[in-house]
Every structure is written in C-alpha cells, then in structure tokens.
C-alpha cells in the first residue's frame, strides 16, 4: 500500500485524481493520505481538492453506470 501511495505522489494532480477515482469506485483505497501528502509537497490545496472531487465523483458515477447495466435475469441466474 505504501508503494502505491508513493507512486501516486510522484504523479501530482493526476495521482490525486486516480487515487480518488479508486476510492470512489469498488476498490477500497484511502485517497486522503495522497491528498495530505500532495499538499505537504507544496501542491496547491485548491487544485488538489478539485482533482480529488472530480476523481471521486467519476468513480462513483462509474459504479452507478455499472449497476445500471445489470439485468435482473443475470442476477437471478448468477445468484
């Protein structure tokens, strides 16, 4: 987990976006650690929060979209 956080810190705002996207989707990931690390490295707090907000929102929308694709016949057949 620490190695992943360090890699995301190297990518700056894109790393924040990816961490928030993973956190907002089905992958349990703590994007707050990346956000704090990026702000301590000197990146703009406003841009970091905006990248995190966008990533988390798109991650949540992705899960919602995948849920919309579900079909009750598939669910009944698989479970």
KAWOJO-V340124 format. One record per residue. N is the residue number from 0. SS is DSSP state (alpha for helix, beta for strand, coil for the rest). PSI is psi in radians with two decimals (* if undefined). BURIAL is + if it has 16 or more other ideal C-beta (glycine too) atoms within 10 Angstrom, else -. Layout:
# KAWOJO-V340124
n:N ss:SS psi:PSI burial:BURIAL
n:N ss:SS psi:PSI burial:BURIAL
This chain:
# KAWOJO-V340124
n:0 ss:coil psi:-0.71 burial:-
n:1 ss:alpha psi:-0.64 burial:-
n:2 ss:alpha psi:-0.69 burial:-
n:3 ss:alpha psi:-0.71 burial:-
n:4 ss:alpha psi:-0.72 burial:+
n:5 ss:alpha psi:-0.68 burial:-
n:6 ss:alpha psi:-0.76 burial:-
n:7 ss:alpha psi:-0.59 burial:+
n:8 ss:alpha psi:-0.55 burial:+
n:9 ss:alpha psi:-0.47 burial:-
n:10 ss:coil psi:-0.06 burial:-
n:11 ss:coil psi:-2.23 burial:-
n:12 ss:alpha psi:-0.62 burial:+
n:13 ss:alpha psi:-0.65 burial:-
n:14 ss:alpha psi:-0.66 burial:+
n:15 ss:alpha psi:-0.74 burial:+
n:16 ss:alpha psi:-0.82 burial:+
n:17 ss:alpha psi:-0.72 burial:+
n:18 ss:alpha psi:-0.73 burial:+
n:19 ss:alpha psi:-0.64 burial:+
n:20 ss:alpha psi:-0.78 burial:+
n:21 ss:alpha psi:-0.69 burial:+
n:22 ss:alpha psi:-0.62 burial:+
n:23 ss:alpha psi:-0.29 burial:+
n:24 ss:coil psi:-2.73 burial:+
n:25 ss:coil psi:-0.15 burial:-
n:26 ss:coil psi:2.12 burial:-
n:27 ss:coil psi:1.94 burial:-
n:28 ss:coil psi:2.47 burial:+
n:29 ss:coil psi:1.73 burial:-
n:30 ss:alpha psi:-0.29 burial:+
n:31 ss:alpha psi:-0.60 burial:-
n:32 ss:alpha psi:-0.75 burial:+
n:33 ss:alpha psi:-0.73 burial:+
n:34 ss:alpha psi:-0.81 burial:+
n:35 ss:alpha psi:-0.73 burial:-
n:36 ss:alpha psi:-0.73 burial:+
n:37 ss:alpha psi:-0.69 burial:+
n:38 ss:alpha psi:-0.67 burial:-
n:39 ss:alpha psi:-0.45 burial:-
n:40 ss:coil psi:-0.14 burial:-
n:41 ss:coil psi:0.10 burial:-
n:42 ss:coil psi:2.76 burial:+
n:43 ss:coil psi:2.19 burial:-
n:44 ss:alpha psi:-0.67 burial:-
n:45 ss:alpha psi:-0.82 burial:-
n:46 ss:alpha psi:-0.60 burial:-
n:47 ss:alpha psi:-0.76 burial:+
n:48 ss:alpha psi:-0.69 burial:-
n:49 ss:alpha psi:-0.74 burial:-
n:50 ss:alpha psi:-0.69 burial:+
n:51 ss:alpha psi:-0.72 burial:+
n:52 ss:alpha psi:-0.77 burial:-
n:53 ss:alpha psi:-0.77 burial:+
n:54 ss:alpha psi:-0.77 burial:+
n:55 ss:alpha psi:-0.70 burial:+
n:56 ss:alpha psi:-0.78 burial:-
n:57 ss:alpha psi:-0.59 burial:-
n:58 ss:alpha psi:-0.73 burial:+
n:59 ss:alpha psi:-0.71 burial:-
n:60 ss:alpha psi:-0.57 burial:-
n:61 ss:alpha psi:-0.77 burial:-
n:62 ss:alpha psi:-0.69 burial:-
n:63 ss:alpha psi:-0.75 burial:-
n:64 ss:alpha psi:-0.73 burial:-
n:65 ss:alpha psi:-0.68 burial:-
n:66 ss:alpha psi:-0.62 burial:-
n:67 ss:alpha psi:-0.50 burial:-
n:68 ss:alpha psi:-0.31 burial:-
n:69 ss:coil psi:2.57 burial:-
n:70 ss:coil psi:2.34 burial:-
n:71 ss:alpha psi:-0.55 burial:-
n:72 ss:alpha psi:-0.70 burial:-
n:73 ss:alpha psi:-0.76 burial:-
n:74 ss:alpha psi:-0.80 burial:-
n:75 ss:alpha psi:-0.67 burial:-
n:76 ss:alpha psi:-0.69 burial:-
n:77 ss:alpha psi:-0.53 burial:-
n:78 ss:coil psi:* burial:-
